[in-house]
Amino acid sequence: MVLPLSWTNPKLDYSNLIFSFDYRSQNTFVERPLEAAIKTVLYIRDNYPSPYIIYLSGGIDSQAMLYAWHLSNIPFQTHTAVYNNDLNKDDYETIVQFGEKLNIKINLVPFDLFSFLDTEHEYYAKTFLTGSPQFTSFMKIVSQQKKGTAIMSGDFLRPNVDYNHFINFNKPKIISYTGIPDKNAMGLLHFAIKSNLKFVPWFFLETEMLAHSFYRYPNLDIAKKFNISKTFINSKYGNYFYKTALYQENEFPVIPQTNIQRGKYNGFEMVKTYFDEQLEMKKSKMNREELQEFEKYYRKLLLIKTSHQHSKRWFDLLYRNKYETVINSISYNFRMNNL
């Protein structure tokens, strides 16, 4: 069963920094997600210059994108960054394993994340209007590409459903939509404009056909097949597992990380944990006066923020909170009057 809605092609107005979705009720697309993904690869081939380099984190979105490119037979190259101390090891080992299933060698490229954060992150954050170190590092990584098109998977657009309502009444209750780039992610558009790089930041939102193809009611068949309970679905890691199941149900043979209980624990989560540990180690070596001075500095950092970002984690205090920016020049146009 398909949701009773449709929408015009997502509009990326680079000159006015507008990313617009317009929901309507006259949709005629019938492609399933894998077919739509392969056709989107062909669309990119016809509208963007080669060579095509796809940037893979190792998550299920990048796996699904890799699979579509593999089936399309369009030549491409891969690029997966490796952070200091192998902090994103879970990510890159997963994508290497997935690549082996397809007989694709993943190009692992060392990236000095620590040096970037200390010397260049501020420039990227202020220039391209984003407070996210994850996105600024993506910008730095793809900026080293001198020709062709850089492609990232992004996320697919899907309804966020009240699963309890669905299971109890066998009818979905749409409460919001996920997968739409937030204002930090929109910094990638600023980057695309100012860098003059041919850039596809959200493969799964690149065409109407592909984004619409994931508009399916969540169904009990998936929940039963993967033994997903109501409690699990509504847990902090249930969404990641359900999304994995949804990809697999739609013919993408993606593989989740082995420790599913913690959900999608990407490389930047490991980086944050590393900074937490380093902070505790540093504090353990301070005398009383040094610790008091540090606490003053810490409280000062807590006050330096320009938006809703309130994280107290050491990494965020150093590299995110003070750069978090509300980008008023970007407009989101949602029309859901048919829901």
C-alpha positions, 0 to 999 in steps of 0.5 A, a space after each residue: 500500500 502506497 501513501 496517499 500523496 505525491 510530490 514534485 521533484 525536489 528542487 535544489 535552488 543553489 542560487 537562493 539556497 532553497 531545498 524545497 519539497 512540494 507534496 501533491 496528490 497526483 503521483 504516478 511513479 511505480 518504481 520500487 526503491 532498487 529500480 529507482 536507485 539504479 535509474 538515479 545513477 543513470 540520471 547522475 551519469 546524464 547530468 553530471 561529469 565523470 569520473 564519479 567518486 562515491 564517498 562511503 561511510 560504511 553505514 547502511 545508506 552508503 552500502 545501498 548506494 554502492 549496491 545501486 552503482 554496482 548494478 548500474 554498470 556505470 564506472 565509479 571509484 570509491 573513497 572511505 576515510 580512515 580517522 586517527 586511531 582507527 576511531 571509525 573502524 566499525 564503519 570502514 570494516 563494515 563497508 569493506 566487508 560489504 564491498 567484498 560481497 560485491 567483489 569491489 575493493 574499497 579505497 581506504 584513505 587516511 584522514 587526519 581528523 584531529 589536525 583538521 579539527 584544530 586547524 581548519 574546522 572553524 574556517 569550514 564552519 563559518 564559511 559554509 554555515 554549519 556547526 557540525 564537525 562531521 559535515 565540515 570534515 566531509 567538505 574537507 575530504 571531498 574538496 580534495 577531489 579536483 574533477 568529476 562528481 563527488 557523491 554521498 548517500 544522504 538518507 532516504 525520505 520516509 514517514 516517521 510513524 507512530 508504531 504503537 498506533 500502527 500495531 494496535 490499530 493496523 493503521 499508520 499515524 504519520 507524525 513527521 518526516 525524516 531524511 530531510 536535510 537539517 539546517 546543519 546539513 544544508 551547509 553542504 549546499 553552501 559548500 557546493 556553491 562556493 567550491 564550484 565542485 560538482 556535488 551530489 550530497 544526498 543520493 537518495 533525495 536526488 530524484 523524485 522517483 527515488 525519494 518517493 519509492 520509499 513511501 510505503 506504509 511500515 508493515 507488520 510483515 517486516 516486524 514479524 520477519 525480523 522479530 521486531 517487537 513494539 518495545 524494540 521498534 520504539 527503543 533508541 536503536 530500533 529505528 536503525 534496525 527497522 531501517 536496515 530491515 526496510 532496505 533488505 525488504 526492498 532488495 538492498 542486501 545491506 549489513 548492519 553493524 555487529 553491535 545492533 544494540 547500540 544502534 548506528 554507532 558511527 565514527 563520530 560517536 567513537 570520536 566523541 567517546 575518545 574525547 570524553 576519555 581523554 578529558 577524564 585522563 587529563 583531569 585525573 592528572 590535575 591538582 586542585 588549583 588546576 582542576 578549579 581553573 579547568 572547571 571555570 573554563 568548562 563553564 565558560 564553554 557551556 555558555 558559548 553557543 549560538 543556537 539550541 545546541 546544548 551538549 555538555 560533551 567535551 568534543 561538542 564544547 570544543 568543536 560544535 556548540 559555538 559554531 552551531 548556526 541557524 541558517 535563516 537564508 535557507 527555506 524549507 517548503 512543505 505542503 502536506 495538505 493531502 495527508 
